[in-house]
Amino acid sequence: MSITSVSSTTSTSSTSSSDSTTSSSSTSDELEIEFIDLLVAQIQNQDPTDPADASEYVSQLASLSTVQSLEELTDLQSTANDEVSSLTALQSTNLVGKQVLVESDTTTVDDSGTLTGQVTLDSSADSMTVYVYDSSGDLVTSETTSSPSSGTYSFSFDDLDAGTYTVTIQTTSDGTTSSQTAYLYSTVTSVTLGDDDVTLSLSGADSVSLDDVLSVSQS
């Protein structure tokens, strides 16, 4: 078993409706028509003795071109976002069978007998202890670190029997005990592709969104 200081790790889609392109195109057409109507009205109502400079109309037409370009850029960005979302959803199916790090105090240990996780301390403490309990609530093992500073720590426990375990982490500072949030590696058993999100089902832990995954084990 071990507890070591490590660098903090973070990981992580947005989708837009299929009507976005049609809506943007419609908006662009409406803006163009409105712009031209205003321009025609301006020409019709100008003072004949003091007509507007032709350069003003050129400038206004250039403004219309800019508006159209911005609309096209918005459409392009929306399409790109859709493509990225689809690609992310497809790639997430490759996570089945792999271990991901998520906020959870329970996980299932397989025949390898290894339980791994992380904890992040916002401030230093006099001591930090990681406790591991089996499905019956009995304490199986624990590990204490003296004088941990603020930062992220990884922990690992070996030679455990296969089964579901619960982890609690406590720090002590000046005689006061505080509970800390545990992040455990759990195996992905299935992936559900939703309209707006990707949900991962985990062995021994609650289902989580793909956005909540901090890290993927490469082992």
Residue frames relative to the residue before (quaternion, step in Angstrom):
aa qw qx qy qz dx dy dz
M 1.0000 0.0000 0.0000 0.0000 0.00 0.00 0.00
S 0.0388 0.8147 -0.5760 0.0548 3.57 -1.05 0.64
I 0.1243 -0.7374 0.6566 0.0985 3.51 -1.34 0.47
T 0.0477 0.8158 -0.5718 0.0730 3.59 -0.60 1.08
S 0.4859 -0.6506 0.5024 0.2970 3.54 -1.19 0.64
V 0.0007 0.7971 -0.6028 0.0351 3.58 -0.92 0.94
S 0.5801 -0.5390 0.4616 0.4000 3.54 -1.32 0.12
S 0.5182 -0.6352 0.4636 0.3363 3.56 -1.06 0.70
T 0.1471 -0.7840 0.5987 0.0725 3.55 -1.09 0.77
T 0.0367 -0.7809 0.6234 0.0156 3.52 -1.11 0.76
S 0.1397 -0.7973 0.5761 0.1134 3.58 -1.15 0.42
T 0.1653 0.7212 -0.6719 -0.0329 3.59 -1.30 -0.89
S 0.0735 -0.6516 0.7401 0.1489 3.80 -7.05 -1.18
S 0.1574 -0.7918 0.5757 0.1299 3.40 -0.83 0.48
T 0.1367 -0.7831 0.6010 0.0830 3.50 -1.08 0.68
S 0.1811 -0.7468 0.6242 0.1411 3.52 -1.24 0.36
S 0.5894 -0.6077 0.4005 0.3505 3.54 -1.14 0.63
S 0.6190 -0.5703 0.4022 0.3604 3.50 -1.28 0.49
D 0.6208 0.5590 -0.3442 0.4285 3.56 1.26 -0.27
S 0.4503 0.7293 -0.4403 0.2675 3.60 1.27 -0.22
T 0.6627 0.5114 -0.3145 0.4476 3.59 0.92 -0.88
T 0.6564 0.5107 -0.3059 0.4635 3.56 0.95 -0.91
S 0.6496 0.5250 -0.3082 0.4554 3.55 1.02 -0.91
S 0.6693 0.4984 -0.3026 0.4606 3.58 0.91 -0.95
S 0.6458 0.5232 -0.3197 0.4550 3.58 0.99 -0.86
S 0.6469 0.5195 -0.3084 0.4653 3.54 1.00 -0.89
T 0.6454 0.5229 -0.3116 0.4614 3.56 0.99 -0.91
S 0.6455 0.5255 -0.3157 0.4556 3.57 0.98 -0.87
D 0.6607 0.5039 -0.3050 0.4654 3.59 0.93 -0.90
E 0.6546 0.5159 -0.3140 0.4547 3.57 0.96 -0.86
L 0.6455 0.5176 -0.3183 0.4627 3.57 0.99 -0.84
E 0.6469 0.5272 -0.3193 0.4490 3.56 0.99 -0.88
I 0.6662 0.4978 -0.3016 0.4662 3.59 0.90 -0.93
E 0.6604 0.5089 -0.3064 0.4594 3.57 0.92 -0.92
F 0.6426 0.5332 -0.3171 0.4497 3.55 1.00 -0.89
I 0.6793 0.4859 -0.2895 0.4676 3.59 0.87 -0.97
D 0.6236 0.5399 -0.3398 0.4519 3.61 0.98 -0.80
L 0.6669 0.4943 -0.2995 0.4703 3.57 0.93 -0.90
L 0.6486 0.5226 -0.3171 0.4535 3.57 1.02 -0.83
V 0.6486 0.5070 -0.3103 0.4754 3.60 0.98 -0.85
A 0.6472 0.5160 -0.3169 0.4630 3.57 0.97 -0.87
Q 0.6321 0.5357 -0.3284 0.4534 3.56 1.01 -0.78
I 0.6627 0.4979 -0.3007 0.4717 3.60 0.98 -0.90
Q 0.6752 0.5102 -0.2984 0.4414 3.58 0.92 -0.92
N 0.7717 0.3697 -0.1805 0.4850 3.57 1.01 -0.76
Q 0.4282 0.7010 -0.4783 0.3107 3.59 1.18 0.20
D 0.5693 -0.5809 0.4652 0.3494 3.54 -1.26 0.47
P 0.4203 -0.7310 0.4707 0.2596 3.65 -0.54 1.11
T 0.6740 0.4941 -0.2991 0.4606 3.55 1.14 -0.64
D 0.7762 0.1897 -0.1139 0.5903 3.54 1.27 -0.30
P 0.0223 -0.8427 0.5379 -0.0033 3.61 0.59 1.12
A 0.5763 -0.5956 0.4348 0.3522 3.53 -1.17 0.60
D 0.5535 -0.5986 0.4687 0.3400 3.51 -1.17 0.65
A 0.5488 -0.6321 0.4375 0.3284 3.59 -0.97 0.85
S 0.5984 0.5815 -0.3617 0.4158 3.57 1.10 -0.64
E 0.5911 0.5706 -0.3699 0.4338 3.58 1.16 -0.57
Y 0.6594 0.4991 -0.3088 0.4698 3.57 1.01 -0.84
V 0.6143 0.5399 -0.3428 0.4622 3.56 1.05 -0.75
S 0.6512 0.5199 -0.3068 0.4599 3.56 0.99 -0.89
Q 0.6755 0.4914 -0.2971 0.4626 3.58 0.95 -0.86
L 0.6323 0.5143 -0.3320 0.4749 3.57 1.05 -0.72
A 0.6145 0.5340 -0.3398 0.4710 3.57 1.10 -0.68
S 0.6173 0.5415 -0.3384 0.4595 3.57 1.09 -0.73
L 0.6289 0.5287 -0.3281 0.4662 3.56 1.04 -0.80
S 0.6391 0.5278 -0.3215 0.4578 3.57 0.98 -0.84
T 0.6362 0.5301 -0.3220 0.4589 3.56 1.05 -0.80
V 0.6384 0.5259 -0.3214 0.4610 3.57 0.99 -0.89
Q 0.6579 0.5076 -0.3098 0.4621 3.57 0.95 -0.89
S 0.6431 0.5251 -0.3215 0.4552 3.58 1.00 -0.82
L 0.6460 0.5154 -0.3187 0.4642 3.58 1.00 -0.81
E 0.6344 0.5204 -0.3303 0.4666 3.57 1.03 -0.78
E 0.6553 0.5055 -0.3105 0.4676 3.56 0.98 -0.86
L 0.6334 0.5292 -0.3265 0.4606 3.57 1.06 -0.77
T 0.6313 0.5299 -0.3251 0.4637 3.57 1.05 -0.80
D 0.6393 0.5208 -0.3186 0.4674 3.57 1.00 -0.85
L 0.6607 0.5177 -0.3043 0.4503 3.56 0.96 -0.92
Q 0.6550 0.5083 -0.3111 0.4645 3.57 0.98 -0.85
S 0.6356 0.5314 -0.3251 0.4560 3.58 1.01 -0.82
T 0.6530 0.5096 -0.3071 0.4687 3.56 0.99 -0.87
A 0.6489 0.5191 -0.3129 0.4600 3.56 0.99 -0.87
N 0.6364 0.5275 -0.3280 0.4574 3.59 1.00 -0.81
D 0.6367 0.5265 -0.3231 0.4615 3.58 1.02 -0.80
E 0.6606 0.5115 -0.3058 0.4566 3.56 0.96 -0.89
V 0.6534 0.5083 -0.3134 0.4652 3.59 0.96 -0.86
S 0.6432 0.5270 -0.3195 0.4543 3.59 0.97 -0.85
S 0.6613 0.5037 -0.3044 0.4651 3.57 0.95 -0.88
L 0.6546 0.5128 -0.3087 0.4617 3.56 0.98 -0.86
T 0.6411 0.5247 -0.3193 0.4601 3.59 1.00 -0.85
A 0.6483 0.5237 -0.3148 0.4543 3.58 0.97 -0.87
L 0.6748 0.4902 -0.2976 0.4645 3.57 0.92 -0.88
Q 0.6650 0.5049 -0.3080 0.4561 3.59 0.95 -0.85
S 0.6127 0.5806 -0.3545 0.4023 3.60 1.05 -0.70
T 0.5812 0.5855 -0.3857 0.4131 3.61 1.12 -0.49
N 0.5990 0.5703 -0.3566 0.4345 3.59 1.21 -0.39
L 0.5589 0.6268 -0.3803 0.3875 3.60 1.28 -0.16
V 0.4838 0.6691 -0.4455 0.3460 3.61 1.19 -0.32
G 0.7877 0.2631 -0.2320 0.5064 3.55 -0.80 1.10
K 0.6534 0.4868 -0.3203 0.4832 3.58 1.26 -0.25
Q 0.4422 -0.6779 0.5177 0.2773 3.56 -1.27 0.35
V 0.1019 -0.7890 0.6053 0.0269 3.54 -0.97 0.96
L 0.3979 -0.7074 0.5368 0.2306 3.55 -1.15 0.69
V 0.0991 0.7922 -0.5904 0.1185 3.57 -0.66 1.16
E 0.5771 -0.5537 0.4550 0.3915 3.55 -1.29 0.30
S 0.3507 0.7076 -0.5369 0.2967 3.57 -0.48 1.22
D 0.2902 -0.7527 0.5581 0.1943 3.57 -1.13 0.58
T 0.7150 0.3608 -0.2637 0.5375 3.61 1.27 0.16
T 0.0943 0.7740 -0.6233 0.0600 3.55 -1.21 0.58
T 0.4053 -0.6928 0.5390 0.2555 3.54 -1.29 0.27
V 0.2522 -0.7514 0.5946 0.1351 3.55 -0.92 0.97
D 0.2989 -0.7653 0.5442 0.1701 3.57 -0.84 0.98
D 0.7882 -0.3357 0.2276 0.4629 3.58 -1.25 -0.30
S 0.5315 0.6210 -0.4164 0.3982 3.60 1.23 -0.22
G 0.3494 -0.7832 0.4528 0.2438 3.56 1.24 -0.47
T 0.6069 0.5780 -0.3426 0.4245 3.60 1.24 0.25
L 0.1025 -0.7585 0.6425 0.0373 3.53 -1.03 0.94
T 0.0112 0.8115 -0.5828 0.0407 3.60 -0.73 1.03
G 0.1110 0.7960 -0.5884 0.0886 3.53 -1.20 0.57
Q 0.3260 -0.7240 0.5708 0.2090 3.51 -1.35 -0.20
V 0.0679 -0.7537 0.6498 0.0716 3.51 -1.36 0.32
T 0.1880 -0.7777 0.5912 0.1014 3.57 -1.05 0.77
L 0.1969 -0.7795 0.5882 0.0869 3.56 -0.81 1.07
D 0.3816 -0.7349 0.5176 0.2151 3.56 -0.85 0.99
S 0.7923 0.0779 -0.0359 0.6041 3.56 1.21 -0.48
S 0.6280 -0.5389 0.3977 0.3962 3.56 -1.25 0.31
A 0.1419 -0.7817 0.6035 0.0678 3.57 -1.27 0.41
D 0.5940 -0.5535 0.4354 0.3889 3.54 -1.28 0.24
S 0.7904 -0.1057 0.0808 0.5979 3.58 1.08 -0.72
M 0.1297 -0.7608 0.6285 0.0965 3.54 -1.30 0.38
T 0.0647 -0.8064 0.5877 0.0048 3.57 -0.86 0.99
V 0.1940 -0.7551 0.6188 0.0962 3.55 -0.99 0.95
Y 0.1253 -0.8016 0.5837 0.0314 3.58 -0.67 1.15
V 0.1411 -0.7792 0.6073 0.0645 3.58 -1.04 0.83
Y 0.0761 -0.8027 0.5914 -0.0035 3.58 -0.73 1.15
D 0.4243 -0.6892 0.5184 0.2761 3.58 -1.10 0.67
S 0.7441 -0.4249 0.2772 0.4347 3.58 -1.31 0.03
S 0.6457 0.5060 -0.3180 0.4753 3.59 1.25 -0.33
G 0.5444 -0.6318 0.3902 0.3902 3.57 1.28 -0.12
D 0.5068 0.6426 -0.4280 0.3834 3.58 1.25 0.18
L 0.4800 -0.6584 0.4985 0.2960 3.57 -1.04 0.82
V 0.2267 -0.7960 0.5527 0.0974 3.56 -0.70 1.13
T 0.7768 -0.1732 0.1564 0.5850 3.56 0.90 -0.93
S 0.0622 -0.7823 0.6178 0.0486 3.56 -1.29 0.25
E 0.1216 -0.7730 0.6182 0.0742 3.54 -1.27 0.36
T 0.1569 -0.8029 0.5728 0.0516 3.58 -0.90 1.00
T 0.1538 -0.7636 0.6228 0.0737 3.54 -1.05 0.89
S 0.3180 -0.7648 0.5334 0.1715 3.57 -0.84 0.97
S 0.8793 0.0385 -0.0506 0.4720 3.54 -1.15 0.83
P 0.1456 0.7987 -0.5721 0.1166 3.62 0.70 0.95
S 0.3436 -0.7148 0.5682 0.2196 3.57 -1.07 0.74
S 0.6666 -0.4669 0.3602 0.4560 3.59 -1.24 0.06
G 0.4715 0.6536 -0.4891 0.3335 3.57 -1.08 0.71
T 0.5729 -0.5929 0.4527 0.3396 3.54 -1.35 -0.10
Y 0.1053 -0.7920 0.6011 0.0196 3.56 -0.94 0.97
S 0.2395 -0.7377 0.6104 0.1609 3.55 -1.07 0.75
F 0.0843 -0.7884 0.6071 0.0530 3.57 -1.13 0.63
S 0.0695 -0.7941 0.6038 0.0019 3.53 -1.18 0.64
F 0.0772 -0.7774 0.6238 0.0226 3.55 -0.99 0.91
D 0.1777 -0.8078 0.5589 0.0591 3.56 -0.79 1.08
D 0.7945 0.3558 -0.2423 0.4283 3.54 -1.41 0.08
L 0.3833 0.6990 -0.5082 0.3260 3.57 1.04 0.76
D 0.5091 -0.6136 0.4999 0.3381 3.55 -1.19 0.55
A 0.5724 -0.5776 0.4432 0.3772 3.58 -1.12 0.58
G 0.4430 0.6710 -0.5000 0.3217 3.57 -0.94 0.89
T 0.5982 -0.5606 0.4389 0.3678 3.54 -1.36 -0.12
Y 0.0740 -0.8082 0.5843 -0.0054 3.55 -0.92 0.97
T 0.2541 -0.7345 0.6116 0.1479 3.51 -1.32 0.56
V 0.1710 -0.7931 0.5810 0.0646 3.56 -0.95 0.93
T 0.0274 -0.7612 0.6474 0.0248 3.55 -1.01 0.86
I 0.1486 -0.7889 0.5942 0.0506 3.55 -1.06 0.80
Q 0.0150 -0.8077 0.5884 -0.0336 3.55 -0.82 1.03
T 0.1586 -0.7530 0.6303 0.1026 3.53 -1.17 0.73
T 0.2016 -0.7620 0.6048 0.1142 3.53 -1.22 0.58
S 0.0628 0.7813 -0.6161 0.0776 3.56 -0.87 1.03
D 0.8432 -0.0741 0.0015 0.5325 3.55 -0.71 1.14
G 0.7431 -0.4300 0.2173 0.4644 3.55 0.96 0.90
T 0.6407 0.5071 -0.3258 0.4757 3.59 1.28 -0.08
T 0.2395 -0.7840 0.5612 0.1140 3.57 -0.84 1.04
S 0.0542 -0.7999 0.5976 -0.0072 3.57 -0.92 0.96
S 0.3965 -0.6992 0.5422 0.2447 3.56 -1.12 0.71
Q 0.2072 -0.7770 0.5865 0.0970 3.56 -1.08 0.80
T 0.5348 -0.6360 0.4591 0.3141 3.57 -1.19 0.57
A 0.2600 -0.7729 0.5633 0.1335 3.56 -0.86 1.01
Y 0.1256 -0.7426 0.6535 0.0755 3.53 -1.20 0.73
L 0.0438 -0.8363 0.5455 -0.0336 3.58 -0.52 1.20
Y 0.4453 -0.6440 0.5482 0.2939 3.53 -1.26 0.54
S 0.0167 0.7855 -0.6170 0.0446 3.56 -0.90 1.02
T 0.4947 -0.6722 0.4706 0.2863 3.57 -1.13 0.66
V 0.3924 -0.7050 0.5447 0.2285 3.57 -0.95 0.94
T 0.1982 -0.8094 0.5459 0.0866 3.59 -0.69 1.11
S 0.7952 -0.0746 0.0465 0.6000 3.59 1.15 -0.54
V 0.2571 -0.7469 0.5965 0.1418 3.54 -1.31 0.42
T 0.1399 -0.7829 0.6033 0.0592 3.57 -0.89 1.00
L 0.2251 -0.7825 0.5707 0.1066 3.57 -0.69 1.13
G 0.0988 -0.8059 0.5832 0.0243 3.57 -0.52 1.22
D 0.6958 -0.4574 0.3377 0.4388 3.56 -1.31 0.02
D 0.8177 0.2144 -0.0800 0.5283 3.56 0.97 -0.86
D 0.8007 0.1892 -0.0807 0.5626 3.60 1.18 -0.13
V 0.3021 -0.6982 0.6137 0.2112 3.51 -1.39 0.27
T 0.1426 -0.8108 0.5658 0.0460 3.59 -0.69 1.09
L 0.2100 -0.7765 0.5866 0.0945 3.54 -0.95 0.98
S 0.2406 -0.7309 0.6195 0.1554 3.57 -0.94 0.91
L 0.1642 -0.8195 0.5478 0.0364 3.55 -0.82 1.08
S 0.4935 -0.6446 0.5021 0.2980 3.53 -1.18 0.63
G 0.8517 0.1046 -0.1019 0.5033 3.56 -0.65 1.14
A 0.7408 0.3093 -0.2089 0.5584 3.59 1.25 0.16
D 0.6289 -0.5320 0.4014 0.4003 3.56 -1.29 0.27
S 0.5781 -0.5623 0.4569 0.3753 3.56 -1.24 0.47
V 0.1147 -0.7996 0.5885 0.0352 3.56 -1.08 0.74
S 0.5357 -0.5844 0.4959 0.3544 3.51 -1.32 0.33
L 0.6011 -0.5589 0.4248 0.3820 3.57 -1.15 0.57
D 0.6165 0.5660 -0.3410 0.4281 3.58 1.11 -0.66
D 0.6705 0.5136 -0.2940 0.4474 3.60 1.20 -0.49
V 0.5148 0.6364 -0.4206 0.3911 3.60 1.27 -0.03
L 0.2814 -0.7836 0.5352 0.1422 3.57 -0.74 1.08
S 0.8031 -0.0605 0.0893 0.5859 3.56 1.03 -0.76
V 0.2516 -0.7355 0.6079 0.1620 3.54 -1.28 0.48
S 0.4083 -0.7162 0.5107 0.2441 3.57 -0.78 1.04
Q 0.3125 -0.7668 0.5366 0.1627 3.56 -0.89 0.97
S 0.5607 0.6154 -0.3861 0.3972 3.58 1.27 -0.12
